[in-house]
Amino acid sequence: MPGVGPRSAERIALWMVRARDDQPEQISRAIADTRQAIRSCKLCGFFAAGEICDICVDSSRSTELL
């Protein structure tokens, strides 16, 4: 994972092994669900739940501005 160094990765791994509740499983499920639900917008490449993101689909926005 970008931004997670070796020491942080070790801390996360130890927490996941020692956790007594189902929080690690919930986090894992949330990551998997997000990977399936979110994709890149076909027009701009931003995050989108559908084929085109909410920004590109907004007809009130000027296409000449960022």
N, CA and C atoms as a LAMMPS dump frame, in Angstrom:
ITEM: TIMESTEP
0
ITEM: NUMBER OF ATOMS
198
ITEM: BOX BOUNDS ff ff ff
-5.0000000000000000e+02 5.0000000000000000e+02
-5.0000000000000000e+02 5.0000000000000000e+02
-5.0000000000000000e+02 5.0000000000000000e+02
ITEM: ATOMS id mol type element x y z
1 1 1 N 0.846 -1.178 0
2 1 2 C 0 0 0
3 1 3 C 0.887 1.236 0
4 2 1 N 0.618 2.166 -0.884
5 2 2 C 1.417 3.395 -0.908
6 2 3 C 1.307 4.148 0.42
7 3 1 N 2.419 4.631 0.886
8 3 2 C 2.429 5.424 2.11
9 3 3 C 2.551 4.602 3.385
10 4 1 N 2.511 3.285 3.271
11 4 2 C 2.648 2.421 4.445
12 4 3 C 4.037 1.8 4.406
13 5 1 N 4.85 2.203 5.362
14 5 2 C 6.21 1.679 5.425
15 5 3 C 6.254 0.327 6.124
16 6 1 N 7.437 -0.256 6.192
17 6 2 C 7.584 -1.584 6.809
18 6 3 C 7.124 -1.639 8.268
19 7 1 N 7.434 -0.617 9.037
20 7 2 C 7.038 -0.625 10.453
21 7 3 C 5.534 -0.501 10.603
22 8 1 N 4.925 0.377 9.82
23 8 2 C 3.466 0.513 9.873
24 8 3 C 2.788 -0.768 9.405
25 9 1 N 3.319 -1.382 8.359
26 9 2 C 2.749 -2.635 7.853
27 9 3 C 2.815 -3.721 8.926
28 10 1 N 3.922 -3.76 9.649
29 10 2 C 4.05 -4.748 10.725
30 10 3 C 3.03 -4.481 11.823
31 11 1 N 2.852 -3.221 12.201
32 11 2 C 1.865 -2.876 13.231
33 11 3 C 0.454 -3.268 12.791
34 12 1 N 0.126 -2.991 11.534
35 12 2 C -1.199 -3.338 11.015
36 12 3 C -1.386 -4.853 11.036
37 13 1 N -0.374 -5.59 10.591
38 13 2 C -0.461 -7.054 10.569
39 13 3 C -0.642 -7.611 11.982
40 14 1 N 0.109 -7.102 12.931
41 14 2 C -0.027 -7.567 14.316
42 14 3 C -1.402 -7.234 14.871
43 15 1 N -1.914 -6.061 14.586
44 15 2 C -3.253 -5.688 15.047
45 15 3 C -4.298 -6.639 14.466
46 16 1 N -4.161 -6.953 13.161
47 16 2 C -5.138 -7.834 12.519
48 16 3 C -5.114 -9.234 13.133
49 17 1 N -3.931 -9.729 13.472
50 17 2 C -3.816 -11.065 14.066
51 17 3 C -4.359 -11.078 15.492
52 18 1 N -4.127 -10.004 16.226
53 18 2 C -4.52 -9.954 17.638
54 18 3 C -5.942 -9.46 17.867
55 19 1 N -6.579 -8.897 16.874
56 19 2 C -7.922 -8.332 17.052
57 19 3 C -8.895 -9.424 17.487
58 20 1 N -9.712 -9.105 18.466
59 20 2 C -10.652 -10.096 18.999
60 20 3 C -12.035 -9.971 18.372
61 21 1 N -12.313 -8.871 17.75
62 21 2 C -13.621 -8.698 17.118
63 21 3 C -13.495 -8.958 15.62
64 22 1 N -14.538 -8.682 14.882
65 22 2 C -14.515 -8.952 13.438
66 22 3 C -14.138 -7.721 12.616
67 23 1 N -13.52 -6.741 13.25
68 23 2 C -13.148 -5.517 12.533
69 23 3 C -12.192 -5.769 11.363
70 24 1 N -11.176 -6.628 11.488
71 24 2 C -10.327 -6.895 10.314
72 24 3 C -11.12 -7.461 9.135
73 25 1 N -12.086 -8.34 9.415
74 25 2 C -12.916 -8.895 8.347
75 25 3 C -13.8 -7.824 7.725
76 26 1 N -14.32 -6.919 8.548
77 26 2 C -15.147 -5.82 8.034
78 26 3 C -14.327 -4.924 7.112
79 27 1 N -13.105 -4.62 7.503
80 27 2 C -12.227 -3.784 6.675
81 27 3 C -11.92 -4.501 5.366
82 28 1 N -11.622 -5.781 5.443
83 28 2 C -11.339 -6.57 4.246
84 28 3 C -12.537 -6.584 3.3
85 29 1 N -13.734 -6.779 3.84
86 29 2 C -14.952 -6.772 3.03
87 29 3 C -15.182 -5.412 2.383
88 30 1 N -14.951 -4.347 3.147
89 30 2 C -15.142 -2.992 2.614
90 30 3 C -14.18 -2.713 1.464
91 31 1 N -12.938 -3.153 1.588
92 31 2 C -11.959 -2.968 0.509
93 31 3 C -12.389 -3.752 -0.726
94 32 1 N -12.801 -4.998 -0.545
95 32 2 C -13.235 -5.828 -1.678
96 32 3 C -14.469 -5.231 -2.349
97 33 1 N -15.438 -4.773 -1.552
98 33 2 C -16.655 -4.166 -2.109
99 33 3 C -16.332 -2.903 -2.891
100 34 1 N -15.417 -2.101 -2.366
101 34 2 C -15.03 -0.86 -3.039
102 34 3 C -14.35 -1.157 -4.368
103 35 1 N -13.475 -2.149 -4.387
104 35 2 C -12.793 -2.516 -5.641
105 35 3 C -13.784 -2.94 -6.712
106 36 1 N -14.875 -3.586 -6.312
107 36 2 C -15.874 -4.03 -7.282
108 36 3 C -16.796 -2.897 -7.714
109 37 1 N -17.068 -1.945 -6.827
110 37 2 C -18.063 -0.911 -7.099
111 37 3 C -17.499 0.326 -7.795
112 38 1 N -16.235 0.638 -7.577
113 38 2 C -15.653 1.87 -8.1
114 38 3 C -14.774 1.56 -9.301
115 39 1 N -14.906 2.386 -10.33
116 39 2 C -14.075 2.249 -11.54
117 39 3 C -13.672 3.639 -12
118 40 1 N -12.95 3.717 -13.085
119 40 2 C -12.538 5.005 -13.646
120 40 3 C -13.603 5.515 -14.606
121 41 1 N -13.842 6.827 -14.557
122 41 2 C -14.766 7.472 -15.49
123 41 3 C -14.199 7.334 -16.903
124 42 1 N -15.053 6.987 -17.858
125 42 2 C -14.6 6.81 -19.242
126 42 3 C -14.214 8.131 -19.906
127 43 1 N -14.666 9.258 -19.342
128 43 2 C -14.354 10.556 -19.944
129 43 3 C -13.127 11.227 -19.334
130 44 1 N -13.028 11.206 -17.997
131 44 2 C -11.948 11.957 -17.352
132 44 3 C -10.989 11.1 -16.53
133 45 1 N -11.369 9.871 -16.21
134 45 2 C -10.5 9.002 -15.433
135 45 3 C -10.674 9.108 -13.931
136 46 1 N -11.563 10 -13.471
137 46 2 C -11.805 10.15 -12.036
138 46 3 C -12.587 8.938 -11.532
139 47 1 N -12.743 8.811 -10.222
140 47 2 C -13.507 7.708 -9.652
141 47 3 C -14.973 7.819 -10.034
142 48 1 N -15.588 6.675 -10.334
143 48 2 C -17.001 6.667 -10.712
144 48 3 C -17.65 5.37 -10.252
145 49 1 N -18.912 5.467 -9.843
146 49 2 C -19.675 4.274 -9.492
147 49 3 C -20.287 3.665 -10.748
148 50 1 N -20.476 4.483 -11.773
149 50 2 C -20.977 4.012 -13.06
150 50 3 C -19.901 4.191 -14.111
151 51 1 N -20.304 4.23 -15.368
152 51 2 C -19.31 4.4 -16.433
153 51 3 C -18.801 5.834 -16.519
154 52 1 N -19.654 6.806 -16.14
155 52 2 C -19.279 8.222 -16.177
156 52 3 C -19.473 8.799 -14.776
157 53 1 N -18.505 9.591 -14.3
158 53 2 C -18.567 10.142 -12.943
159 53 3 C -19.636 11.225 -12.822
160 54 1 N -19.962 11.574 -11.588
161 54 2 C -20.977 12.59 -11.319
162 54 3 C -20.583 13.954 -11.872
163 55 1 N -19.3 14.242 -11.929
164 55 2 C -18.841 15.537 -12.439
165 55 3 C -19.094 15.63 -13.936
166 56 1 N -18.709 14.601 -14.681
167 56 2 C -18.884 14.624 -16.139
168 56 3 C -20.35 14.541 -16.55
169 57 1 N -21.164 13.882 -15.764
170 57 2 C -22.575 13.718 -16.116
171 57 3 C -23.395 14.973 -15.779
172 58 1 N -22.836 15.887 -14.991
173 58 2 C -23.534 17.11 -14.58
174 58 3 C -23.639 18.075 -15.759
175 59 1 N -24.833 18.231 -16.295
176 59 2 C -25.042 19.075 -17.477
177 59 3 C -24.926 20.566 -17.169
178 60 1 N -24.951 20.951 -15.898
179 60 2 C -24.848 22.369 -15.557
180 60 3 C -23.394 22.853 -15.534
181 61 1 N -22.44 21.939 -15.61
182 61 2 C -21.024 22.317 -15.597
183 61 3 C -20.541 22.662 -16.993
184 62 1 N -19.63 23.618 -17.06
185 62 2 C -19.025 23.997 -18.331
186 62 3 C -17.935 22.986 -18.682
187 63 1 N -17.977 22.447 -19.876
188 63 2 C -16.966 21.477 -20.3
189 63 3 C -15.634 22.143 -20.634
190 64 1 N -15.619 23.481 -20.67
191 64 2 C -14.398 24.211 -20.991
192 64 3 C -13.542 24.487 -19.764
193 65 1 N -14.082 24.224 -18.566
194 65 2 C -13.354 24.477 -17.321
195 65 3 C -12.984 23.164 -16.659
196 66 1 N -11.897 23.209 -15.888
197 66 2 C -11.501 22.022 -15.123
198 66 3 C -12.414 21.833 -13.947
